[in-house]
Amino acid sequence: MHRYAIYYVPPPGTALAAFGARWLGSDAPDLVGLGAEDWRSAVAAPQRYGFHATLKAPFRLAEGYDERALVDALESFCRTRTPMPVGKLALRVLSDFLVLAPMDPGAAAGLATDCLRAFDSFRAPLTQEEIERRRPDRLTVSERASLDRWGYPYVMEHYRFHLTLTGPLGEPDRARFGAAIARAVLPAISEPVEIADICLCGQEGPDADFRVLGRFALGGAAGNDAR
């Protein structure tokens, strides 16, 4: 496996998961005001990672670790946690991306920080190419320090739980896409979100899409499904 990540992925059978599958699917959704080519361009980046909220950003395994060890550690980690309420999601702009995010900007930040710390030993150091991909010249001093220390700039006080819907969009496109998505997403965000399980996801090669490798229940939730 080229890289791993720890994500919240909406459970199968939920309205949120169904919306994500439609929005990031292989065929353009039928939305007023959006053409197929516009949609393909907007979703090209999030399609690669799947419909998710990041808890630990993608990483290559450090020398001396394998997938079995990572799965064992994730199972142990999840046994010590309990399901976590996030609240209702709403369509929002994060930087210049459209996302679904909760009203509380600190939602799930503690869980994300715990994941960050618990699995950092599994993370191989960033290569120079990986550092440059994060455009370090555009980061704040604090974000650059997090990139150097944790391999990802948006952690701890910079973390924001969100499910990405588009790549970067200019203001006119954000307004146009936002109007189209707002109508389509309403049924999927009518109920509050609870994180009852988290997923180990993997990318088989540098150009491959991420896929769910296993779903791990938090505390007293339903049993684990490691594949």
Beta strands, then each sheet from edge to edge (+ up, - down):
strand 1: 3-8
strand 2: 53-59
strand 3: 84-87
strand 4: 89-94
strand 5: 97-102
strand 6: 163-164
strand 7: 193-195
strand 8: 197-203
strand 9: 210-217
strand 10: 225-226
sheet 1: 2+ 1- 8+ 9- 10+
sheet 2: 3+ 7-
sheet 3: 4+ 5- 6+
end
